[in-house]
Amino acid sequence: MSDYSLPDSPMRQGQLERLGHFSPPTWEQHFQQFTDFMNRL
């Protein structure tokens, strides 16, 4: 955690870079993934 708290931390910068490419699923996608998962159980 302490590595992520420092503004100039390479680990923090790397995480922020990865988050910049993250796109959360829509609700429709979310529930479809959940339904698919439940059907595999």
N, C-alpha and C positions, 0 to 999 in steps of 0.2 A: 504494500500500500504506500509506503513512504516514497517509493520510486515514482509513483503516479502523482504525488502531491507537489513535486517540484516542477515549475513551469518549463525549465530547460532540460528535463529528463528525456533521454532518448526513448525510454519505454513509453512515457506519456505521449510523446510526439508520434510514435509508431501506432499507438492505440487510436489517437485522434485521426490519423491518416486512414486507418482501417474503417473507422466509424463514418468517415466521409463518403465511403462507397456503400454503406449499409442502406438498404431500402426495406422498411418493415412491410410485411404482407398486408394486403387489404383484409377487411373482416371476412369477405367471401373466401379469400385464399386461406386464411387462418382456419375457418371452420371446415373447409374442404380437407385441409391437412389433418385436422383433428378427426374428422369422420373417417378418412382413410386409415389413420392409425387405429381407431377403435375397431374397424372392420378386420384388421389384421390380428386382433387379439383372440 
